[in-house]
Amino acid sequence: MKLFNYLPVITVLFVMSFLTSCTPSEEKLRQKAEKIHRQVLTLDSHTDTPLRMMRSGFDIGQRHDPRERGGKMDLPRMEEGGLDAAFFAVFIGQGVMNPEAYEVAKRRAIEIFEMIHGEIGKYPELAEIALTPEDAYRLKEEGKRAIYIGLENAYPLGEDLSMVEEFYNLGARYITLSHTRNNQICDSSTDNAGPLHNGLSDFGREVIHEMNRLGMMIDVSHISDKAYYDVLEITEAPIIASHSNAKAICDNPRNLDDDMLIALAENGGVIQLCILSSYVKDMPPYPERDSAFADLRQRYNNFEDLTDEEMAEVRRQWDELNQKFPAPLANVSDLVDHLDYIVNLIGIDYVGIGTDFDGGGGLEDVFDVTEMGNITLELVRRGYSKKDIEKIWARNFMRVFKENEKIAGKR
C-alpha cells in the first residue's frame, strides 16, 4: 500500500528527468547566449540619446529608469546590458533651406557635438569618444564603453562643402543624408510633398565624393529609393543603412526592398536592423495616440524653428503623451524575422543592429539597453553560431568602417 502511494510521485520524477535529459533547457540556452553576448563586441549603430542628454536633469553617467522618463540608454545601463559601443546621433530636424536657417542649424549641431564630448568626458572611467574601429576593441578590453558620433540629417551642412570635414573633425564618422523631409542634399523616403531633386542634388553628389575622400560612412537610412541608387552609382566606398529593415517583412517606406538589399550586398555595405516597432511589423491602429501626437506637432509648428524653451516644453508633453498612450510594441522574434529574411536573401555578412533608442526604438522584450542580450538569445535559439553573432553585432559594420578608412587612405 505504501509503495502504491509513492508510484505517482516516482512516475512524475521519471518523466521530468527524461524530458530534462532529452531537450536543451532554457537555462542552458540563456547561459550560452549570455556567454557569447559578453565575449563578442556589441555595437549599436544608431541612437538618439543626445536628445535625452540635452534635457535638464539627465546625466549620462547615472542609471535612469526607462519607464519613468529616463530614456533608453545611459553608461551604467550600457554596461548592464552588455553593449560595448554605440553611435550617438547629432540630430537636427529639417527646416527651411536658406542661408540664415543653415547657419542656425550649423550652430546647433556644433553645440550638440560639444555637449557629447563634454558629457562623456566627465566619465573617463566609464567611456570615451571613439574615432576608429580599433577604438571599440581597445575600450572593450579596458572595460569602457565606446561612444561614436554620427550626424543625422545633412541639413546643417548648408551648401558649404567644407562643413563635411568640420563635422568629421568634431568626431562624426557617418552622415545620414536626410531625415523625414527633403533637404538640399537629396530627397527623403517620407516627404509627402514628393521629390525635390529626383534623387541626389548636384551638391549632394559633391558631398558623397567628399565623404569618400575623408573616409566618412554614407548612411542611406531615411533617403528616397532614387537617392539610394544615385548614392550607389557614385560612391567608391561601401554604405550603411544605420537603422532600417526589410520591406518584404514590413512594408514601410523607411525599409529596403529586395532589389535594394541585393544592391547593398553588391556594394559591400551593411543594413543595421532598427527596433522601432512600426519598422518591424504592421502595428494595430491607435487613433487616440495618433491624434494626440498630430495635435502636438500642429501646435508646435511641426517642431521647426522652436526656441530652446519651446523644445523643452515639447519634450515634456511628448513624454506625457507616451505615458498616457503607450505605443504597442513588436517583439524580438519579429525583429529576428527580418534578420532571417535578409540572411537568406544576401547572406550573413551584410546585417547588423541599429536600435534607434531614444528616437522611438524599443520592443516588448528589448525595451531599453539593459535587455540587448535578448537579441543574442533569440539568435542562439534560431541556431546562429558564435561566429555569425559576432558578425551581426559588430564585425560586419566594422568591416564597412575599415573599408571607408582604407579607401580614403588611398587618395
Buried (B, 14 or more C-beta within 10 A) or exposed (E): EEEEEEEEEEEEEEEEEEEEEEEEEEEEEBEBBBEBBEEBBBBBBBBBBBBBBBBEEBEBBEEBEBEEBBBBBBBBBBBBBBBBBBBBBBBBBBBEBEEEBBEBBBEBBBEBBEBBBEBBEEBEEBBBBBBBBEBBBEBBEEEBBBBBBBBBBBBBBBBBEEBBBBBBEBBBBBBBBBBBBBBBBBBBBBBEEEBBBEBBBEBBBBBBBBBBBBBBBBBBBBBBBBBBBBBBEEBBBBBBBBBBBBBBBBEBEBBBEBEBBBBBBEBBBBBBBBBBBBBBBEBEEBEEBEEBBEEBEEEBEBBEEBEEEEBBEBBEBBBEBBEEBEBEBBBBBBBBBBBBBBBEBBEBBBBBBBBBBBBBBBBBBBBBBBBBBBBBBBBBBBEBEBEBBBBBBBBBBBBBBBBBBEBBEEE
